[in-house]
Amino acid sequence: MIPAVRVVIIVTGLAWSTIALAAEPSGERPAALGSGRVVLVPLNLAVRAVAEVAPGLAPVWRELLQYCASVAGPVVALEREGAGSLWNEVMAEMKEEVDRGDLYAAYGRFARRVAEQAEVDRIVFPTVLTRAARVSGRVAEWDGVRRPVEVPGRPNESIDTFPQGKIWLNRHGAQGELAAASLHIAVLSADGQLRFQGTGGLVLLQELSTPKEREGLELSVVMRKDPFADAASLRHGIAAAFR
């Protein structure tokens, strides 16, 4: 459980939450986080979360706070409303760059604006997004992680699943793709320079199912119920993103 947070209001109006989750780091600090104070930007501040991953933002955020505190000591999290206002200001100032697709230039200016208000070393922009997980046999693999896949049905069958492709069954399992969620992180220094970026697989969003009316002769791909409930998978994916 996350302890109570201490909120400090900076004179410019940007609110910070100091999350004291770990008195001393208990894991190896990733080089991406530097050696000083770490600031976490709210999840998907710059990129709107699609409907499939929106339910996972809260649990991923909790695990991200816990992970960073465990490897870097107490971390600082920007309050979403204040961070959103500052981000909107930056977007207005850099409309031409953003229109050209240079989102990292906006990240850089945002980081510099934050660093004007307090001493920081690294500023982390985390984003939950959708990816394609490659299924081979009874394992799905994407963005540095592997997850088991339950494969119903009989071997040596090819079954249409979704418009993008097929799931092929054989004696070893299945071949194809399933939708998944990943965490992308961009880590910037106080002067707005990109120091690291990485992506780690979080959870599978889809699973294979056998429609009852077809008696197991056809597989379908369905959305998983509450895919973000497995905290261990979230922690594993977060650590993979920082590797």
C-alpha positions, 0 to 999 in steps of 0.5 A: 500500500502506498503511504500518504503523500506530502504535497509541496506547492511551488511558487509558480503553481505547479504541485509536486507530490513527494512519494516516500515509498522507500527509506533506502533503495532496495534494488539496483538503480538503472543508469537511465535514472541518473544519480540525483532526484527523479521526477515522474510525469503523469502517465500518458500526459502527452499521448492520450491513452486508447480505450483498451489501456485506459483501465490500466493507467492507475495500477501501472502508475502505482507500480511505477511509483513503487519501482522507482522508489525501490531503485532510486529512493524517494521520488517526486511525482508531478500532480496531473492537473498542474502538469497538464496545464504546463504541458498545454502551455508548452504545446502552444509555444511549440506548435510548429515543432509538434506539428512536424512530429517533434514531440521530443522537442516539447518534452525537452522544453517541459523538462527545462520548465520543471527544472526552473522550479526545483533541482532535478536530475532526471525527468521521466515521461511514461506512456502506456501504449498498445503493441503486437505480441508475437505468439509462438507455441504457447508463449507470447513475446514482445518488448523484452518480455515473454508471457504464457498463452493458453491455447485451446483447440486441436493441433494442426488447424489454421483458424481465422482470428482477426482482420490483421492475420491468423492464429495457426495451431500446430502440435507445439501450440499457436503462431500469430499475434495478440494485442498487448500493452507496453510501457514506453519511457523517455528520460530527459535531463534537467536541460531537456536532453534525451538520455534514455528511452525504452519499452517494456511489455506489460500484459496481454490484452487479448486471449484465445477462446473457443466459441461454444457454438462451434465445439472447439473447431474454431478459435477466436481472439477476445479481450481479456477481463481485467488484464492489468490485475497481475501486479507482478507482470506490471512490475516485470514490464516496468523493469524491462522498460528501464533496461 
